[in-house]
Amino acid sequence: MLTEITCKAATCPEDKPRVRLTDAGGLYLEVTPNGAKRWFWKYRFDAKEKRLVEFHAILTPAFHPILTPPVGV
């Protein structure tokens, strides 16, 4: 299981296009040589492998206004 410390310290060597750090349930962190980090979730649907990119952005208030609390609450 990946920890916060492991994720923050993750790096990718310049000679590789990316490094994938796996977690449980198909979740993995992809790190590129320029330091960019993105979360992916690999799953199967209709017997085909698919992946969802940066799925955590869907649940953040900045991305989804319904999750933003009303003013004055």
N, C-alpha and C positions, 0 to 999 in steps of 0.2 A: 504494500500500500504506500502510495506517495505521501510524503509529508510536506508541509508548507516550506520548510527549510530546504528540502530536496528540490522542490519546484523553483524556488527563488535562486538557488545556486546552480541550476542546470545550464550547461553550456554545450555548444556543438563545435567540433574541430573544423577548421577551415577546409580540410580536404574532403569533408562529407557534405552532401546536400542537406541533410537533416538528421536529427536524433529523435527517436521516439521513446518516451518513458511511459511504460504501461502501468495501469492501475487495475482495479477490479471491474468486472462487468463490461468490458469493451472500451472503457475510458482510457485515453492516453493524452499525454502532453507532447507536442511536437516543437522542437527547438531548432532554429535555423542558425547558420554561421553569423548572421548579423545581429543575433540576440533576440529575435522575435520569438514569442511563445504563444502557441494557440492550442486550445483544447479541442479534442475530437472524441466522438462517441461512435464506435463501430458496432453495427447491428445487422440483423438479417430480416428481410421482408420478402415474402413470396420466393423463398429459397435463393435470394440474391443478396450479396453483401453490399451494404451501404454505409455511409458515415455522415454524421451530422457535425458541422463545423461550428465551433464556438457557441455551443448551445446555451451557455450561461448568460449570454447577452440578451436572450429572449426574456429572461426573468428579472432583468434589472430595471428599475424605475425610469432611468433615462431613455431606455429603448421602448418600454411599454408604458404609456401614460396611465393605464388603469391601475398600475401598481403604485403610482405616485400618491401619497396621502393628500387629502384636501387641505387647503390653506386654513390655518386656525385650529387645527385638530392636534 
